[in-house]
């Protein structure tokens, strides 16, 4: 059942927005992660409120960090009725649009899965 649901969501993402909801609530969420401040990206439909809960999906970025790709996927998931949170795994303002900075940021996590997992746990711990 879970595999079918994931497949269905991925198929819908591949085709584009199912609902086409252009009135999404978008916000930057700052949180403490390891020894820095991380800035995640949250998107959800207006129907998701404290009294009307929606399922949550966390998006982890690839090695280039949180950029337009992850933000677009968050909006697509929100169009499907999810609260979508794209986590920041490097920290505020890192990496920039520069390959050398991306490489340094990614290598800071090499061989230190504890640092990476601490940052993921920080994102998971958001209220």
Number of C-alpha atoms within 10 A of each C-alpha: 6 7 8 9 10 11 12 12 16 13 11 15 16 11 9 15 17 15 11 12 16 11 10 18 15 18 13 13 16 17 20 14 22 19 10 12 17 23 24 21 22 23 25 28 22 15 14 17 11 7 7 8 11 17 11 14 15 16 20 16 17 12 14 19 22 24 16 9 11 20 22 13 20 25 27 25 27 32 24 21 22 21 24 28 29 26 28 28 32 26 23 15 11 19 22 14 11 10 11 11 14 18 13 13 20 18 12 13 15 11 9 10 10 11 17 19 15 15 25 18 13 18 25 12 9 10 4
